[in-house]
Amino acid sequence: MVGDPEWLPHAFDADGKTLTFVQVPRDARAELMFLFDAHFAGRFKKASFPTMELLTESQSTVRAPMHFIFHTSFAGSTLLARALEMPGIATSMSEPAIYANLANRVTDRSERAAANRLELVLRLMERPFVQNESIIVKQSSFANGLAEQILRARTESCAVLLYSDLQTYLLSLLKRGLKGRIWGRKLFTTVRSWSGLRLDLPEGELFELTDMQVSALAWLLQIHHFGELKRAFGPRVMPLDSDDFFSDSATTLHRVSALFGLGLNQERAIEIAAGPVFAKHSKFTDRDYDVEARRRDSEAAENANAEEISMVVKWLATFAAHLGVNLRP
């Protein structure tokens, strides 16, 4: 299993001494929205092994170049990952559960043990299906706190920092109704726990904020984080506005290919951008969904929530200026 890339590292147990794998063939990955249990639905085999034994065994695994897509959520990251699934050139993975599992390990007391677990996961995720094929990992935004550790552990890896403007982000949450509002609060709690930006808001004031205000703070913390990653890693990371991705997908794919060293020429980028990946909903591939359909959905949500969105966008801009935080990374 250590030598077979079909077996993905999936989750450590509570004390980190055992790692569970899940067997997900390449074809199945292309059909799944995300690589975690809610989407596996019990369809795939699992097996567990001692962490330290795996760490030793993994030292001899074949490694491929591995790059990352970090994102603020609802910015087109799933679509970008699907577009980069090019057999023989690159294989992409959308939100493998293991990274969120690592990020949520609040019980870790040993920095060395935590570093060993991250190293093991990176080695296992670097196993290629075919020789000279790169690995592209699109992580959950709930795991973005690992970004600096990953880029320091893998000095040859690069990352796209994909983000949307605040209004687009809020509209995406509102389109999901109550679930979107709850999700926005959960993300804020997670990002706030590791963010280097101090908001200087008493708990009482935080409690009084609306769902969308709290969600806006989660967005701001992520934008600040991306700015910090850009300053720390320079040309190894590429901030990418989702508007640029959707308005000129071919040029964006060409730029991402150059960053990741995939060798994609402009003609091939144009072909992918005009192909079936961009004609379907990235999360529900049985649905036709192009840029125009996305625009109509956003307009409908904006019309229904115009007053709330306008208030929150203005409030966040004032708050960000008070903190000295740019609204673009």
MARTOR-713995 format. One record per residue (C-alpha): residue in one letter; z, x, y. Coordinates in steps of 0.001 Angstrom, whole numbers, plus 500000, padded with zeros to 6 digits. Each point is the difference from the previous one (the first is absolute). Example, Ala and Ser with C-alpha at 12.3 -4.5 7.8 and 13.67 -1.06 7.14 Angstrom:
BEGIN
a507800512300495500s499340501370503440
This chain:
BEGIN
m500000500000500000v500686502896502373g496397501098499583d498451496524500188p499350498675503542e499913496420498694w503789500241499677l501319499639503556p503550500975500971h501556496659500830a503776500102500617f503082502162499553d503151498467498583a503107499637502181d501254503557499481g496548501565500056k500305501516496542t497224497942498435l496486499250501218t498048496972498796f496205500145499723v497556497097499982q496562500248498396v497361498661502405p496385500912499148r497659500803502863d497992496785499648a503188497929500163r501128501768503168a496851498856501753e500883496379499206l503635500180501147m501023499409503586f502918502447499760l501469502205497286f503429498445499552d501688497534497676a499191496801501869h496314500723499403f500330501534496534a501398496677498729g501146501630496765r496444500888498945f500451503764499678k502013502222497650k503017501925501248a501882503006498635s502958502066501269f500882503685499700p502690502422501309t499179501251503495m500782503672499419e497846500171496864l497124498425501926l500455502492502833t499549502864497539e497057498389498196s498201499149503236q499757503646501074s496902500403497843t498157496841501105v496533500211501560r500217499337503732a497459498537502397p500018499867503828m502187497080501096h499909498350503414f501782497027501528i499563496867502081f503163499146501916h499821496741501936t501962497574502159s498987497025497770f497258497412500521a497648502618501441g497312500136497308s501595502628497765t499211498137496762l496360499693501044l499847503698500885a501489500942496627r497471497805498155a497141501534501976l501131503473498908e499873499131496299m496926502072499145p499917501151496345g499237503700499772i501037500551503631a503329498244500453t502294497454498410s502366497933502110m503326498343499260s501542497183502034e503769500080500386p501233501524496727a503570498763499567i501397503480499406y499858501002503668a502046497008501149n502364500718497103l500480503546501309a500400498832503590n502666497462499026r502175502443498073v503019499627502277t502328501200497214d498513503514499920r502685502552500833s498223503217499011e497149501179502227r498797502253497188a499880497105497528a498124497859502529a497516502829500623n499478500407496259r499275496313499581l497468500055502847e498353503110498550l499751498346496583v498413496880501473l497484502034502007r498994502008496940l499496496843497962m498042498251502739e497695503021500386r498525499678496486p496270499225500337f497952497739497753v497084502443500213q499712503575501203n499545500580503748e500897496394500878s502449499592502882i502981497639499945i500548497655502959v503381498237500159k500576497057502291q503769499579500225s502060496990500901s501253500090503581f503475499630498490a499562503555498657n498797501621503244g503298501833500352l498726502389497300a496941501055502000e501449503188501498q501525501110496689i496703499442498194l497909501878502555r502426502912499972a500051500082496204r496183499924499818t498633502198502785e496417499373498867s500335496196500285c498768498053503024a500779496470501166v498474497129501932l502515498262502277l498538496498500202y501425497585502561s499113496848501917d500986498911503484l503157497910500266q498232496682500575t497926500421496833y503115500926498041l501912496923501201l497035497726499298s499848501307496437l503653499090499483l499617496578501576k497020499182497774r502425500365497069g502477497468501383l503686500275499164k499327502686497371g498395502156502675r502981499618502328i502430500931497220w497813502933498989g499990501311503584r503815500028500110k500198501781496647l497628502694501157f502029500538503168t503182500482497968t498250502559497792v498263501994502726r503044499999502229s502025501641497206w497958503211500150s498309499950503414g500755502800502428l499676497612502951r503287498565501246l499499496526501420d503332499862501828l500439496292499238p503448498708498982e500096498032496759g500842496854501925e496816500264502068l497919500708496914f501377496855498402e498857497954503007l496376501187499831t497301497727498585d498165500800496768m496987501207501947q502065502212502300v501614501679496991s496572500380498387a498699501555503215l502810502566499839a498966500851496419w496470500580501270l501263502191502860l502127502127497666q496949500606497826i497778500897502960h502650502489501141h500167501412496466f496228500487499900g500191501837503308e502662502289498542l497827500671496937k497044500840502245r502085502504501963a501404501548496814f496814500247497923g497181500151502563p496502499932498474r501328499080496539v500617496428501186m497614497595501708p501297497021501979l497553497130499503d499907496762501984s499102497083497740d497683498630502714d497870503130499632f499994499585496229f498833496391500112s497538500418502879d498305503127498590s500908500312496344a497276502512499126t501067502490502662t503632499578498971l499192500667496326h498081503116500997r502961501257502043v502465499284497200s497716501721497512a499927503103502204l503811500012500270f500431499666496229g497130502360499140l498085497381497995g496543501091501143l498830496500500892n496873500135502178q499203497473502715e497375498211497893r502430499421497136a502670498841502453i497583497442501433e499134498820496490i503669499440499101a500722498211503291a497101497622499353g500965499487496363p502061497473498038v503409501575500744f499700498972503655a498699496508499161k503154498944498122h503616499468500953s501721503316499241k502995498301498340f498200497035498433t496713501380498742d498753496597498836r499798498891503651d497094500782502316y501482501497503154d498194502026502636v500868501171503526e498951496667501500a502230498025497605r502900502300500844r499379499382503712r500019496218499520d503281500138498067s501615502073502729e498785497688502749a501454496971498229a503401501682499642e499903501204503596n499210496547501365a502924498499498077n502495502667501130a498633501190503347e503208499601502008e502236501784497488i497555502868499479s499502500535503728m503750500070500623v500707502476497215v497125502342500914k501186500192503621w503629500433498958l499174502803497571a497878501841502586t502926499960502438f502446501102497315a497700502818498819a499611501245503577h503793500049500341l500218502186496878g497069502179501056v497973499109496894n496200499757500116l498381496923498491r497446502171498224p500877502969497731
